[in-house]
Amino acid sequence: MSKNICLNLKKKRCLKYLFFIRSKMIYLDFAASTPLLPSVKKELFRAFEEEYANPSSAHKLGRSSFEKIEKVRAFIAESIGAYKSEIIFTSGATESNNLAIKGYVLANQKKGKHIITSSIEHKCILSICNFLEKEHGYEITYIAPQKNGVMDAQDVIAAMREDTVLVSIMHVNNELGSIQPIASIGQACFERDIRFHVDAAQSYKKLPIDVDELNIDFLSISAHKIYGPKGIGALYIRDLRETRIKPVIHGAGQEYGLRGGTLATPLILGFGAAVEDQTIEDSFEEVSKINSLLRAKVIEIGGIINSPEAHHIPHILNIRLPNFDASNFVTNSDFLCSQGSACSSMNIEMSYVLREIGLSFEESQSSIRVSFNKFDKNILNFLQ
Ligand SMILES: Cc1ncc(COP(=O)(O)O)c(C=O)c1O
């Protein structure tokens, strides 16, 4: 047999093997990241090929890319009831959270040095607050959720003070799927002239968001949670031009001087295609069906649902199973899901979210987060 035929055969076997492995797996980690929608993939390929000019360039090709970027900016703004001039592109929700919180409070130190957040925010918010506390002398009040993982708006309101400069509360918790009372907190912030930041990484395109109705001043979103590319996100800033913000990334004046660096045209256009697609908004009914079937199965085998019954998006379900080694399951099973805790072979750290809703270390070690969408029929077929 010639060398080439041998190589081809090897390649084919290898592909077959890979396909077999892939086809056996059931992806249940859509809250961590999502695959690209076909429309996104198409736009990404096109843009990587054609939109190579610098969108800040004055020539025709640069201007053409710039115009397309501005269309995406307008489309994102429209989707949350904002103005196009209030949207900044970032690398994702982590950077948006950094720019909103550090950018606002450090530029407005005279207004006060007290921040309110929750104890179940995404790790990046807790890290930002820790940084502000340690390096800049801010006082942070961490509000704990109720036992079901939902915040009591009154607890947040009761913590507001004369020197509170910012409140930052996530819309949907990434481990439990619990929906937080954003409207009541936003109203209270508005009445007290306190700025309100919302991390909407898990809620954008799943729940309706109108920044005026909800009195939101800063809103963080991320493309890879909505079937767009990784490495791109956006921050909404109310009255951007009149708001004092310290840039986190200094650069050559891009994004109103708030976020330096050449705009990532293909990623932004791919993000735009994801925002434009209606399939996520339309997925609630089917996702709810998967959620109900899985809840019933878990209870049938003696398991417990850590996620709340109400005030909850169906896309995320945190479950606890009897005699279950979650860490081993997450690492080795073909059901691809997450454990709330950060693990290393030397050190198993408990999920702070599960701890905050009252679970013991042992209970957290038998808990996993599964998250789904309507595109993956494998889990539906498995449950039915
Ligand atoms: C609530 C929440 N905030 C922020 C992030 C970070 O998003 P990104 O990966 O876009 O930086 C995530 C991602 O898991 C998240 O779930």
The ligand as a Tripos MOL2 file, in Angstrom:
@<TRIPOS>MOLECULE
LIG
   16    16     1     0     0
SMALL
NO_CHARGES

@<TRIPOS>ATOM
      1 C1        -23.1540   36.0180   34.9870 C.3       1 LIG1
      2 C2        -21.8780   36.0260   34.2170 C.ar      1 LIG1
      3 N1        -21.1360   37.1380   34.1970 N.ar      1 LIG1
      4 C3        -19.9940   37.2140   33.5180 C.ar      1 LIG1
      5 C4        -19.5080   36.1370   32.8140 C.ar      1 LIG1
      6 C5        -18.2110   36.2650   32.0440 C.3       1 LIG1
      7 O1        -18.5090   36.4200   30.6890 O.3       1 LIG1
      8 P1        -17.3760   36.4680   29.5560 P.3       1 LIG1
      9 O2        -16.9340   35.0630   29.3580 O.co2     1 LIG1
     10 O3        -18.0450   37.0310   28.3580 O.co2     1 LIG1
     11 O4        -16.2840   37.3490   30.0560 O.co2     1 LIG1
     12 C6        -20.2390   34.9480   32.8100 C.ar      1 LIG1
     13 C7        -19.7240   33.7600   32.1030 C.2       1 LIG1
     14 O5        -19.7910   32.6500   32.5770 O.2       1 LIG1
     15 C8        -21.4580   34.8860   33.5300 C.ar      1 LIG1
     16 O6        -22.1960   33.7760   33.5520 O.3       1 LIG1
@<TRIPOS>BOND
     1     1     2 1
     2     2     3 ar
     3     2    15 ar
     4     3     4 ar
     5     4     5 ar
     6     5     6 1
     7     5    12 ar
     8     6     7 1
     9     7     8 1
    10     8     9 2
    11     8    10 1
    12     8    11 1
    13    12    13 1
    14    12    15 ar
    15    13    14 2
    16    15    16 1
@<TRIPOS>SUBSTRUCTURE
     1 LIG1         1 GROUP 0 **** ****
